Amino acid sequence: MKTRPHSTLKGLTFEKALERLQEIVRELEDPGKGLERSLELFEEGVALSRFCRTKIDDIRKRVDVVLRETPEGLVTEPLDETEDDEELGVDEE
Protein backbone atom coordinates (compact mmCIF):
# COMPACT_ATOMS: atom_id res chain seq x y z
CA MET A 1 0.00 0.00 0.00
CA LYS A 2 1.43 3.34 -1.06
CA THR A 3 1.13 6.24 1.40
CA ARG A 4 1.25 9.84 0.35
CA PRO A 5 4.31 11.57 1.84
CA HIS A 6 2.47 14.63 3.12
CA SER A 7 -0.03 12.50 5.05
CA THR A 8 2.79 10.95 7.11
CA LEU A 9 4.16 14.36 8.14
CA LYS A 10 1.22 15.37 10.32
CA GLY A 11 2.28 15.48 13.96
CA LEU A 12 5.85 14.49 13.11
CA THR A 13 8.71 15.98 15.11
CA PHE A 14 11.94 17.21 13.55
CA GLU A 15 13.88 14.47 15.31
CA LYS A 16 11.58 11.70 14.04
CA ALA A 17 11.69 13.12 10.50
CA LEU A 18 15.49 13.19 10.59
CA GLU A 19 15.59 9.64 11.93
CA ARG A 20 13.31 8.47 9.11
CA LEU A 21 15.48 10.28 6.56
CA GLN A 22 18.49 8.34 7.82
CA GLU A 23 16.53 5.09 7.46
CA ILE A 24 15.58 6.01 3.90
CA VAL A 25 19.20 6.69 3.00
CA ARG A 26 20.20 3.26 4.35
CA GLU A 27 17.38 1.62 2.38
CA LEU A 28 18.31 3.43 -0.83
CA GLU A 29 21.91 2.26 -0.48
CA ASP A 30 20.66 -1.33 -0.84
CA PRO A 31 21.26 -2.28 -4.48
CA GLY A 32 18.49 -4.89 -4.30
CA LYS A 33 15.71 -2.30 -4.07
CA GLY A 34 13.47 -2.21 -7.09
CA LEU A 35 12.95 0.92 -9.13
CA GLU A 36 9.39 1.55 -7.91
CA ARG A 37 10.31 1.11 -4.23
CA SER A 38 13.36 3.34 -4.67
CA LEU A 39 11.17 6.04 -6.21
CA GLU A 40 8.69 5.81 -3.32
CA LEU A 41 11.53 6.14 -0.82
CA PHE A 42 12.97 9.06 -2.75
CA GLU A 43 9.61 10.86 -2.77
CA GLU A 44 9.22 10.30 0.96
CA GLY A 45 12.77 11.52 1.54
CA VAL A 46 12.18 14.73 -0.42
CA ALA A 47 9.01 15.44 1.57
CA LEU A 48 10.85 14.82 4.85
CA SER A 49 13.76 16.98 3.77
CA ARG A 50 11.41 19.87 2.98
CA PHE A 51 9.65 19.34 6.31
CA CYS A 52 12.98 19.51 8.17
CA ARG A 53 14.09 22.63 6.25
CA THR A 54 10.81 24.35 7.15
CA LYS A 55 11.24 23.43 10.83
CA ILE A 56 14.81 24.80 10.83
CA ASP A 57 13.69 28.03 9.14
CA ASP A 58 10.87 28.43 11.69
CA ILE A 59 13.29 27.94 14.60
CA ARG A 60 15.73 30.49 13.14
CA LYS A 61 12.92 33.04 12.90
CA ARG A 62 11.88 32.38 16.50
CA VAL A 63 15.47 32.73 17.71
CA ASP A 64 15.79 36.03 15.83
CA VAL A 65 12.63 37.33 17.51
CA VAL A 66 13.81 36.28 20.97
CA LEU A 67 17.21 37.90 20.48
CA ARG A 68 15.67 41.13 19.21
CA GLU A 69 13.26 41.31 22.14
CA THR A 70 15.85 41.01 24.91
CA PRO A 71 16.50 44.06 27.10
CA GLU A 72 20.21 43.87 26.27
CA GLY A 73 19.36 44.62 22.65
CA LEU A 74 21.23 41.72 21.12
CA VAL A 75 21.30 41.81 17.36
CA THR A 76 21.40 38.75 15.15
CA GLU A 77 23.55 38.43 12.06
CA PRO A 78 22.90 36.36 8.98
CA LEU A 79 24.57 32.98 8.82
CA ASP A 80 27.91 33.28 7.04
CA GLU A 81 27.45 30.81 4.19
CA THR A 82 31.01 31.26 2.97
CA GLU A 83 32.37 29.91 6.25
CA ASP A 84 30.01 26.91 6.09
CA ASP A 85 31.00 26.18 2.49
CA GLU A 86 34.68 26.17 3.43
CA GLU A 87 34.03 23.74 6.28
CA LEU A 88 32.23 21.41 3.89
CA GLY A 89 34.96 21.69 1.26
CA VAL A 90 32.73 23.47 -1.25
CA ASP A 91 34.48 25.87 -3.60
CA GLU A 92 32.74 29.08 -4.55
CA GLU A 93 33.15 30.07 -8.17
C-alpha positions in Angstrom: 0.0 0.0 0.0 1.4 3.3 -1.1 1.1 6.2 1.4 1.2 9.8 0.3 4.3 11.6 1.8 2.5 14.6 3.1 0.0 12.5 5.1 2.8 10.9 7.1 4.2 14.4 8.1 1.2 15.4 10.3 2.3 15.5 14.0 5.9 14.5 13.1 8.7 16.0 15.1 11.9 17.2 13.6 13.9 14.5 15.3 11.6 11.7 14.0 11.7 13.1 10.5 15.5 13.2 10.6 15.6 9.6 11.9 13.3 8.5 9.1 15.5 10.3 6.6 18.5 8.3 7.8 16.5 5.1 7.5 15.6 6.0 3.9 19.2 6.7 3.0 20.2 3.3 4.3 17.4 1.6 2.4 18.3 3.4 -0.8 21.9 2.3 -0.5 20.7 -1.3 -0.8 21.3 -2.3 -4.5 18.5 -4.9 -4.3 15.7 -2.3 -4.1 13.5 -2.2 -7.1 13.0 0.9 -9.1 9.4 1.6 -7.9 10.3 1.1 -4.2 13.4 3.3 -4.7 11.2 6.0 -6.2 8.7 5.8 -3.3 11.5 6.1 -0.8 13.0 9.1 -2.8 9.6 10.9 -2.8 9.2 10.3 1.0 12.8 11.5 1.5 12.2 14.7 -0.4 9.0 15.4 1.6 10.8 14.8 4.9 13.8 17.0 3.8 11.4 19.9 3.0 9.7 19.3 6.3 13.0 19.5 8.2 14.1 22.6 6.3 10.8 24.3 7.1 11.2 23.4 10.8 14.8 24.8 10.8 13.7 28.0 9.1 10.9 28.4 11.7 13.3 27.9 14.6 15.7 30.5 13.1 12.9 33.0 12.9 11.9 32.4 16.5 15.5 32.7 17.7 15.8 36.0 15.8 12.6 37.3 17.5 13.8 36.3 21.0 17.2 37.9 20.5 15.7 41.1 19.2 13.3 41.3 22.1 15.9 41.0 24.9 16.5 44.1 27.1 20.2 43.9 26.3 19.4 44.6 22.6 21.2 41.7 21.1 21.3 41.8 17.4 21.4 38.7 15.1 23.5 38.4 12.1 22.9 36.4 9.0 24.6 33.0 8.8 27.9 33.3 7.0 27.4 30.8 4.2 31.0 31.3 3.0 32.4 29.9 6.2 30.0 26.9 6.1 31.0 26.2 2.5 34.7 26.2 3.4 34.0 23.7 6.3 32.2 21.4 3.9 35.0 21.7 1.3 32.7 23.5 -1.2 34.5 25.9 -3.6 32.7 29.1 -4.5 33.2 30.1 -8.2 
